[in-house]
C-alpha cells in the first residue's frame, strides 16, 4: 500500500463503498437513490485530504476520516448509507 498514492488508496475504498451500496440497494437494504448518489460522488480527487489527515491524527483510524470526508460530499440521505452495515 505504501507504493500507491494516497489518492489511489482512497479511490480503492470509494470503489468498495460504491460496490457495497449497489449490492445493498439491489437487495433492498438501502435506497436505490442513495446507492446512485454514492456512485456519482465517489471521486478521490474531490476528497478533502487535509480533513482526512487531521482526522487520522486525531483518531489513528485509517478509514473513519475517509468515510467522514466522503459523507460530506453527499446529501445527508445518501451519506448516511456510506459503509452501511459493514464493520471496520
matplotlib code that plots the C-alpha trace (Angstrom):
import matplotlib.pyplot as plt

x = [0.0, 2.9, 3.8, 0.5, -0.6, -3.0, -5.5, -5.3, -5.7, -8.8, -10.2, -10.0, -12.0, -14.5, -14.9, -15.5, -18.2, -19.9, -19.9, -21.3, -24.0, -25.0, -25.3, -27.3, -29.7, -30.1, -31.2, -33.4, -31.2, -30.7, -32.4, -31.6, -31.3, -28.7, -26.6, -26.8, -25.6, -22.8, -21.6, -21.9, -19.9, -17.1, -14.2, -10.9, -10.0, -13.0, -12.0, -10.6, -7.2, -6.5, -9.6, -8.6, -5.1, -6.4, -9.0, -6.3, -4.1, -7.0, -8.2, -5.3, -8.1, -7.4, -11.0, -13.2, -11.7, -12.1, -15.7, -16.5, -14.8, -16.9, -20.0, -19.5, -19.7, -23.1, -26.6, -27.5, -29.8, -27.1, -24.2, -25.8, -25.6, -21.8, -20.2, -23.8, -23.8, -20.1, -17.6, -14.1]
y = [0.0, 2.4, 2.2, 3.6, 7.2, 8.3, 9.3, 5.8, 4.2, 6.4, 5.7, 2.0, 2.5, 4.6, 1.8, -0.7, 1.6, 2.0, -1.8, -2.2, 0.4, -1.1, -4.6, -3.3, -1.4, -4.4, -6.4, -3.7, -2.8, 0.8, 3.1, 2.8, 6.6, 6.6, 4.0, 6.0, 9.2, 7.4, 6.1, 9.5, 11.2, 8.6, 10.6, 10.6, 14.0, 15.5, 14.2, 16.8, 15.4, 17.9, 16.8, 13.1, 13.8, 15.8, 13.0, 10.4, 12.5, 12.7, 9.1, 7.0, 5.2, 4.7, 4.5, 6.8, 10.1, 8.9, 7.8, 11.2, 13.1, 11.1, 11.6, 15.4, 15.1, 13.5, 14.6, 13.6, 10.9, 9.2, 10.0, 8.1, 4.9, 5.0, 1.9, 0.9, -2.4, -3.0, -3.4, -2.0]
z = [0.0, 0.6, -3.1, -4.3, -3.9, -1.2, -3.8, -5.4, -2.0, -1.2, -4.7, -3.9, -0.7, -2.6, -5.2, -2.4, -0.8, -4.2, -4.7, -1.2, -1.8, -5.1, -3.6, -0.7, -3.0, -5.2, -2.1, -0.7, 2.2, 1.2, -1.1, -4.8, -5.0, -2.2, -4.0, -7.2, -5.4, -3.6, -7.0, -8.6, -5.9, -5.5, -6.9, -4.9, -6.3, -4.5, -1.1, 1.3, 2.0, 4.8, 6.5, 6.2, 7.5, 10.5, 11.2, 11.2, 13.5, 16.0, 15.8, 14.3, 12.5, 8.7, 7.5, 9.6, 8.4, 4.8, 5.4, 7.1, 4.2, 1.6, 3.7, 3.4, -0.4, -0.3, 0.7, 4.3, 3.0, 0.8, 3.1, 5.9, 3.9, 3.2, 4.7, 5.9, 7.7, 7.2, 10.0, 10.1]

ax = plt.figure().add_subplot(projection="3d")
ax.plot(x, y, z, "-o")
ax.set_aspect("equal")
plt.show()
